[in-house]
Amino acid sequence: MELLKPSTANSPPLTPLGFLDRAATVYGDCPAVIYNSTTYTWSQTHHRCLQLASSLVSFGIRRGHVVSVFAPNIPAMYELHFAVPFAGAILNNINTRLDARTVSVILRHSESKLVFVDCASRALVLEAISLLLPNSQRPVLILITDDTVEPSSSSITDDFPDTYEGLVEKGDPGFQWIRPNTEWDPMILNYTSGTTSSPKGVVHCHRGAFMITIDSLVDWAVPKQPIYLWTLPMFHANGWSYPWGIAAVGGTNVCVRKFDAGIVFGLIERHGVTHMCGAPVVLNMLTNSPNNKPLRNPVQILTAGAPPPAAILFRTESLGFVVSHGYGLTETGGLMVSCAWKPRWNRLPATERARLKARQGVRTIGMAEMDVLDPESGLSVKRDGSTMGEVVLRGGCVMLGYLKDPEGTSKCFKNGWFYTGDVGVMHPDGYLEIKDRSKDVIISGGENLSSVEVESILYTHPSINEAAVVARPDEYWGETPCAFVSLKSGIEEKPTEKEVIEYCRANMPHYMVPKTVVFKDELPKTSTGKIQKFVLRNIAKNMGTTQKNKSRL
Amino acid sequence: MELLKPSTANSPPLTPLGFLDRAATVYGDCPAVIYNSTTYTWSQTHHRCLQLASSLVSFGIRRGHVVSVFAPNIPAMYELHFAVPFAGAILNNINTRLDARTVSVILRHSESKLVFVDCASRALVLEAISLLLPNSQRPVLILITDDTVEPSSSSITDDFPDTYEGLVEKGDPGFQWIRPNTEWDPMILNYTSGTTSSPKGVVHCHRGAFMITIDSLVDWAVPKQPIYLWTLPMFHANGWSYPWGIAAVGGTNVCVRKFDAGIVFGLIERHGVTHMCGAPVVLNMLTNSPNNKPLRNPVQILTAGAPPPAAILFRTESLGFVVSHGYGLTETGGLMVSCAWKPRWNRLPATERARLKARQGVRTIGMAEMDVLDPESGLSVKRDGSTMGEVVLRGGCVMLGYLKDPEGTSKCFKNGWFYTGDVGVMHPDGYLEIKDRSKDVIISGGENLSSVEVESILYTHPSINEAAVVARPDEYWGETPCAFVSLKSGIEEKPTEKEVIEYCRANMPHYMVPKTVVFKDELPKTSTGKIQKFVLRNIAKNMGTTQKNKSRL
C-alpha cells in the first residue's frame, strides 16, 4: 500500500475554472448571462473569457499578479471570475461602496497591476489613484463601458488606455488558459469590509474555491440549469461562490446593476427566476417594498451574512420565497454552515419554524468540522443552546490566510482551527446559533448578553424598520444594552423611548431590556450593508455612563 | 503570497466518512436503511457503524489492515462502507458471484485480516479458505445472519467466532472514528472482475472516494432525501459511490438481497423509490419482465458499465424511467463521464434521443480532463465521431494504483493520463462515445470495426434478447464479425442465421454485417453481469477461419 502515491493522473489541481469549458460543451447554445437586452450563451461567455485572458497576458499580466475589479453585478464582473484566473492572475474584487481612501489602501496593499473600472465609478477610482503614494506603482486602468449608463463612454483617454470590450475583441478565443501549478496556488484576494478594523486581504486558493463551489451546490441542492438572479454583490465574497457554481450546472445568470425591490420583482417574473441570494437586509427590502407581490412560482432565496430576525424570515416566506439560511465569512469563501431543514419542522407553527430557521445550522458536507469553544478552557461548550463560546471551523474552503499579515493569520489559526471571531451557542440538536461578533457581546452585571437577541425582538415591533443594540457603559452593571432604531416610513404615531422599552419588557427577560433607545433616520452601514456597530458603540460611549440602577429584576 | 501555505484548519484530509455524522445530526429520525421489515434511522445507522468500528478495533484491526465483505445489498453491506474505514481499515468488497478459487486468490493477495460473510455464502467462503496455501494467514470470519434466509443461523461455530450483530452489540456507540492521516491514505480495495485477465486490486484513497461521491451527486443532480433502491450491487465499484452519497443527502437506502424485476417494481411502488442505478442488463431485465408496468411517478435510473443499446434505453423510458447514462471503471470509483442532457434534444424523435443518450458523454465537473488519443501518435483524435482512439482520463477520483502491481500501475499511468483500455470516438460536439474495449475491436480488411455498434443493431431485432459480437479469424479479411445471440423466451418462430444476417444487411454497412451467427440459450457472463467476450472469442477462434468471401460490398 505504501508504494501507492498520488500521480499526475489522479491529483490534477482542484480548481473551479474548468467548469466553464464544460458548460460551453454541454450548454453552449443556452443563455449564460443576461443583462438588460444583452444575452450571451455559454459558448459566447467561454470565448469572451478566453479572449480577455489572452489580452491580459498581452498586457503583461503574469502568474501570481493581482488584477482588481471595481464594478457592480454586470456581465464583465461575471466573466472576470474566469478570465482573470484563466490568465494565471489573482482576482481582487473591490467593494464599490468603499471610499477613495480605502480603495487606494487596497490598491497599494495588493500591489494590483490592473484595475477594471465600471464607467459609473470612474471618478472614484481616479481619486483613489491620486491618493497613492508617489513611489507606489500605478496600476493600468481599463474602462468597462455601459451604454445603459453612459451611451458615449467608449472613448479611450490617457487614464484609461483601453476598454473591456476592446480587450475582448483583441483577444484570442483559442487561448489555452493557464492552469495552476498546485491547487494551493492563490486565485482570489478579497478584502474584508471591516466592521471594526482596517481591511484585511483574504487569500483563497484554487482548491478552496473548488471546494466551496461544489459544496454550496450540494448543500442548496441546486438543480441543473437554474435561473439565478444576481441580487448578492459578486464583490461580496465572490457572490458566495455562485459565479463558478452557476457555470457548473449550466444555469442562467441574470445580472442587475443595482438592487431595487421593484426591479427585482420584475426580473423574477420576466426571466422565471428560480434562485437568488442576499443578506437579510435584502429580504427586508423585498418585503417592505411597496412593489412587493406574491410570487407566481416559488423562488429559492439563500440568506446569510447576519443572523436574520425571525420576523423578516416569516414575512419573506409569506410572499412565496423559500428561504434557506446559512453562515459564512469572507474567510471561508462562502457558506459552510447551513440550517439544514428537517422535514418534521414543516408541521410546526410559522413562528416556531422561523425561530428554527434563524439558527445558522450544521456544517455543510464539504466542511470537515465545526465547534463552539469556551474562550477560557478551549473545550467544547455544553450543547445547551445557552452557553456561549467562539465558533471555530476546519475545512477545505477556509482561506490560506491574510495577505502580508502573518500576525493576523496566526491569530485566527490556532490548535488546528480557524477562529471566526463569532460568538455562538450549540443547541442540544447539534445546530449552531450565532449570538454575536465577540466584540458585540454586552457584559452586564457579569452576564453575557447577546445584542442580536435583543435586536431580533425589536424587529418584531410593528413600527421598527432596523435595530442595533450595543453596550453603553454603566456605573453599576458595567454595561447596559443601548438600542439604536430607525422607524418604518409612513408610521402615523411614532413610538416613544418609553413605549419601546415597555415593548421589550413584555417580550424579553428584564436584564436584556435596553436602558436607552435612540431613534435615527438611518443606521450607519458598512459598504456591504452591515450595520456599523463600532460607530454606534462610540456614540453610546460618548453619551456617558448610565446612572446606578437597581430596578433590574 | 508565497508565505501562505496550507494549514491544519484549511487542509483537513478530504473523506466521505464525516457524511454519516452529519446525517445523524440533520436526519437523525429519518429512515436511513430499509430491508424487508427492518428500518434503521440515520441516528441508529450512525450508532451501529460506530459500534461495529469499535468492535473491529477490539478484534485487533488496525490502520491500513484490509477487511473484506462477501455479501449482497443488505444493511450490513451498507453499514460496512462506513464502519470499516471508521476503524482505520481498508474496505474490500468481494463480488459474491465469484468462484471459490478466485475468492481465495483475492483473500491471499489482499492479506485480508477479517471477512464478513453473508449466511448464504458461508459454504463458498469456507471453500475459498480451504484453498489458501498452508502458509497463508487465515482471516477471521464473521457471520452475517439473516432471518429471512436462515431463521436459525445465529449460532457461533469454530469457523465463525462471532456474528455481525454480535459485534454491533458489543461495540461502543461513543467510539471516536479513526481519521486518515492524509487524504491519500487508502480506504478502498476493489478487485476488478476481469473480462480478460486475473483480478487486479484497485486502491482508492479517502480523497478519491470524497471526490467521486460529491461529483456524482452534482452530476446526477440528486436532491435532498431521495429514496434510493439498491439494484446496483455495492460490491460493484462501491455502488458507484452512492453508499456515501445517500448519507450526504440524507436519503433512504432501500436494500434488496437479489435482483428480481417483479420485486423491484413492487419496492418502487411500496417505498416511493425516486432513484436507482444499474447496468444496461438491469434495464433489459426490467423491460423484458412479464411483471413490468408503467410507473406511477418517474424514477431516475442511472446506467453505465457497458454501452447501452439504444433499443433498451428506448424501452426503459417508455415505462416511465428517466434514464441517465454515464461511464466509469472500477479504477475511477464511479462515473466520471456522463451524457449530460441538452434541453433541445427533447424535441427530437425518440429513436434519435436514444441514439444520443447511448453516447457516454462529457466529463463530470469533478473530473479535470478527458480525451481520446491516437494509439500511434498519442495526440487527440479528430472530433469527427468516427476516428477511434483510446479513452484517457485525469482527475481526483482516478485510483491510486493496483495493489502489489507496479508494472500494471505504470502501464496505465502514462504522460499524466490514466489509460482506460477503452476505445472510443469524440463527436464534433465534444461528447465521447465508447466503441469497444481495445481488445474487442475487430479489424476486418484493415478497417477498425466496433463490435458494440453491431451489437446495438442486433438488440433492435424483435426476437433477440442478448447479443455479443467478436472477431472470427478470416483467410481473406483477417477477421470478420461473429455474432453470438440468445433469443427472448416465448418466441414462436425462431429466426434463422440467414434471417439475422439479412436483418443486419438492411440496418448497417455491409462490411459490419456478421458473417456468422451462433444461437445460444444464454451468453457466458462475468460475476458482474458483463458478457465474457474472451470466452466467445475462444469459441469463434476454434470454429476455424471463415472461407474466402468476396461477396462483401
Interface residues (C-beta under 8 A of the other chain):
Chain A: M1 L3 L4 K5 P6 S7 T8 A9 N10 S11 P12 L14 G18 F19 R22 T25 V26 Y27 D29 C30 G64 I90 W184 P186 V203 C205 G208 I214 D215 L217 V218 A221 P223 K224 Q225 A248 V249 G250 A340 K342 P343 R344 V362 R363 I365 G366 A368 E369 L393 R394 G395 G396 C397 V398 M399 L400 G401 L403 P406 T409 F413 G416 W417 F418 D429 G430 Y431
Chain B: M1 L3 L4 K5 P6 S7 T8 A9 N10 S11 P12 L14 G18 F19 R22 T25 V26 Y27 D29 C30 G64 I90 W184 P186 V203 C205 G208 I214 D215 L217 V218 A221 P223 K224 Q225 A248 V249 G250 A340 K342 P343 R344 V362 R363 I365 G366 A368 E369 L393 R394 G395 G396 C397 V398 M399 L400 G401 L403 P406 T409 F413 G416 W417 F418 D429 G430 Y431
